[in-house]
Amino acid sequence: MLNVALVGAGSIGQIHARNIARNDRCQLAAICDADDARAQALASKHSTAAATLKDCLNANIDAVIIASSTASHGDVAKACLAAGKPFLCEKPLASDLAEGLRLATDARRSGLPCGLALNRRFAAEFKDLRAAIRSDAIGAVETILIISRSAAPPDPEFIRTSGGLFGEKGSHFFDLACWLTDDTPVELFACGSVLVDPGYLAVNEIDTAKVTLKMGSGAQVLCDFSWRAAYGQDERIEIHGSKGMLQNLQKPEHPYRILSGSGLHHGGRTPDWRDRFAETYMAELDQFLTALDTGNLGDIAELQDGLRAQCLAGAAYQSVRENRVIPISENDWRM
């Protein structure tokens, strides 16, 4: 059985802790967090030990899940590589793209299976879209519409220390656009506003945006992002091709509908992201455990894929600030 250490005991760390504890291929060997009390509480819940980062990298640990604050990712990943420990890191690999490039280069040289936790790749609905594109079900991809609106906006203080709308939310979908099409953007344009919470202005952030990507093939991708959806988590993708169209479907919380004189009504809101994508975290962990044995990351995003998404998020912010199209070069994110 593999011994897995968890760095980070916040909301995402708690998801990982639960899944590690439930997986019969591994055990949660230690939990580290900058907040000792939070680490102790989560460790007690799962009958394991709260530990320092040094303890999480000792000889008994087989791998590390990095789910700590965004600003700490680079330092933790660097420590893992120095200790020879493979890791699965929540996005981004490092706050600074140049540092992320250095870490990804070091990880490749080490030969360790290290990946970025872009978990939407493990959603059955999105995997099916990718398989359909690869089977030529709709011919050549011409346009993609991506909608992501959150059931509840994050607190502005959280946004201040995270990747913001484009880094925290957008990176998932910038990655999906590339992963679905096996293509890479060559230019990007974005516009943004503050419509959900005026508190975002104080942290120099936006909460509503449109981003257009032009892919290398010429296909166009439009991303519609918002931190608010009063009806629940809204994530939809429509892919139009030369021979047809693909759409994923969303299920409401309650599997029924009402037909009455006032019309057709579905039961309940759509689930929030924790419920809708709960299985993706479990599938991602299982693939990571397999990668520890085989060296094959499978559908887990490689570190370089995460750097590409991070590069696109940065370009989106630049486009909003400068109100212009930003050219995208692979030299910006490739090792």
N, C-alpha and C positions, 0 to 999 in steps of 0.2 A: 504494500500500500504506500502511495506517495505522500510525503509530508509537504504540505503547502502552507506557506506563511502569507498573511494578509497585512499589507501596509495601508492603513486608512480605515477608520471605524465610523465614518459619516454615513450618509444615506446610501451611497453606492456601495460602500464597504459592507454595510449590513446585508445588502442583497448578495454580495459575493460570499460573505460568511455563512449565510443560510444555505447557499447552494453547495459550498465546499463540504459543509457538515452533512448534507443529505446525500452526497455522491459516495457510493461504496468503493470507488477506485482511489480515494484519497482521504486524508484527514486534515483538519484545521490544526496546525501545529503551534501557531503563535499569531498574535495580533499586536501590531504596533500602531500608535497614533501620537501625534504631537500633544493631544489632550490625554493625559494619563488616565483621568477618570473615565473618559469615554472608552478608551481601550479596555480598561478593567471591566466596565459594565458589559461590553460586547463579549469579552473573553469569558466572563462568568456565565453569560447566557448560553454559550456553546461549550462550556466545560473544558476550556483550554487556557493557555497562559497569555497574559499581557507581557509584552517584551519590548526591548529596545530594538532599533534597526540592526544593530550588530548581532543581537541574538537571533533575529529573523534570517540572518545570512550565515548561520553556523553550519557545520558539516552535516547535521541531521536534516537540513532543509533541502528538498529537491527542487522547489520552484517558488516563485513569489508572484502574488497578484498585487499590482500597484493601483490603489484606489484612494490615495491621499489627495490633499489639495492640489490644484493645478500647478501652483508655483513650485511645489516640491517634487514633481515627477522627474525632472531631469537629474536632480541629486540622488534620488532613490534608484533610478535606472542605472546611473553611473556606479553606484555602490554594488548593485546586483552584478554588473559586468565584472567589476573588480574581484568579486567573490566567486565568479564562475557560475552564477545562478541564472537560469532561464526565467523570463518574466512575461506576464501579460499585463500591459499597462493601459489604463483608461486614457483617453485622449486629453491633451496632446502628449507626445513623448517628452517634450520640454517646452517651457513658455517661449523660449527664443528659438526660432527656426534654425539658426546657424548651430546652436548647441544640439538641437535634435539631429541635424545632419551628422555631426561628429559622433553622437551616440549610436546612430544607425550604422555608421561605418564601422565603429568598434564592435557592434553586435554581429555584423556580418563576418568580420574577421575572426570572431570568437567561435563561430559555428553553432552557437547556442540558439535554440528555437525561441525567439522573442517576437511577440506580436502586439498589435494595437487593438483595443477592445471596441471596435466599431460594430456593436452587436446587431444592428439592423440587418446585416448580411445573413443572420440566422433566422430571420422571420420567414416562415413558410411562404407567405404571400409574395415576398420580394424574391425569394429563391425561385419560385415558380415563374415569375416574370422573366428572370434571367434565362431560365431553361427554355422558355418559349422563344425568346429572341434568338438563342443559339440554335434552335431547331428550325429557324427561318419561318416561324408561324406567321409573322407579319411582314416579312421581307426586310428591306433596309430601313433602319430607324431614321426617321426624319425629324420628329419633334418629341420632346418629353415635358410633361407638366408635373411638377412635384409640389404638393401642398403639405405643409406641416404647421399646425396651429395647436398650441398647448392648452390643456384643460385648465391650468392655473399658472399665472406668471410667476417666475421666481422673484424673490426679494431683491431689490436693487443692490443691497449689500453683498448678496451672493454673486450677482452679476459683476460687481466691481472686481472681484478676485477670480472670476472664471473667464472663459473665452468669449462671453457675450453671445449675442444672437447668432453671429456667423460662426464663432468657434464652438460654442456649447451645443447649439442646435444644427446650424448649417453644415458643419463638418460631416455629420452623418450622411447628409443628402448629397453633398459634393462627392463623397466617397461612393455612394450608391449610383450616382449618375455615371461615374467611371467604371464601376464594377459591373453594372448591368450591361453596358455597351462595349466593354473592353476598349475604351477610347479615353482620350485625355483632352481637356479644354485647351484652346489656343488663345481665347480672349474672354473677358468677363466685364459686365456692366451691372452696377447695383444702385438702388436708391432706397432710402430709409427714412422713417419718421418715428416720433414718440406719440403714440395714440393710446396706449394701454395704461401706463403708469408714469405720471410726471416725475416721479422719483428717479427715473432713468436719466433724466437730463443732468442731475447732480453728479452722476458717475460717468458722464460723457458717453452714454449708450443710446441705442435705438431699440424699439420693441416690435417694429413692423417693417418688413422690407420685401422688395422684389429683386431677384438676381437672375440675370440672363447669362448663360454660358454658350459659347460657340465651340463645338467639339472639333477635333481634327478632321473628322469625316465631313464636316459641314452641318451636321445635325445640331439643332438648337434645343436648349434646356431652359425652361423657365421655372424658378423656385419662388414659391409664395410662402413667406415665413411670418408668423405672428406668435407672440407669447400669450395670446388669448383666443379661446374658443369656448363660448358659453355652453355649448352642447356636448363638451367632452373632447378628448384627444382626437384630433383630426389629421390623419396621415394618409394621403392618397397619391397614387402615381398613375398617370395615363401616358401610354407610349404609342405614338402614331407611326406607322410604317408604310412602306410602299404597297403592301398587300392587306393591311388591316390595322387593328388597334388592340392594345392590351390595357386592362384596368384592374387594379386590386380592389377588393370589396371590404368594407368595414362592417362589423357586427355590433349592434347595440348591446348594452348590458343585459337586457332582458329579451329572450328569444320569442317575442310575440309582437303582433301589431293589432291595432284597433281600427275597424272600419265603422264609421257612423255617419250621421247626417252632416256632421261638420268636416268630414273628409277622412283621409287615411293617416293614422298616427302610429309611429313605432314606439315600442315600450322602452323608455329609459334613454339616458345619454350613451355616448360611446365611452368605453372604459378609459381610464387615464393610462399614461404610458407604462406605469409599473405593472398594471394588470395585463395590458395588451401585449407587452413584450417580455413578460416574466420568463417564458420558455426560451427566449433567445439567449438569456444569460446562462441558463443551464446547458443549452446546446453548445455555446461557446466554450464554457468550462470543460465540457466533455471532449471537445476537439483539442483543446490545449493539453489535456492529459494524454490524449493520443499522440500529440506532437512531441511530448516529452519522451515517448518511446520510439517514435518513427522519424522525428525530425521534420515531418511534413505538417505545415500549419493548416492545410486544407483551406476552408473559407475564412479563416482568421486573417484580418488585414495585416500585411507585412508592415514593418516600421516605415518603409518608404511610401506605402499607400497613405499612412497617417500623415506623413510630411506633405504629401500632395494636397490632402484635404486642408491641412493647416495653412499651406501656401495660398490656397484659394480663399480661405476665410480672410487672410490678411489682404489679399487683393480686393475682396469685396469691401472691406473697410476703407481701403485707399480709394476705391471708385466712388463711394459715398462722399468722402471728404473732398475729392477733386472733381466730382461730377464728370467723369470721363471713362471711356473704355480702357481697361487695363490689359495689355498683352501678357500672355502666360507662356513662359518658357520652361521646358523640362529642366533646364540648368538651374532653375530656382529651387528645385526640390530633389533632384536626383543626386545620389552619392557619386 
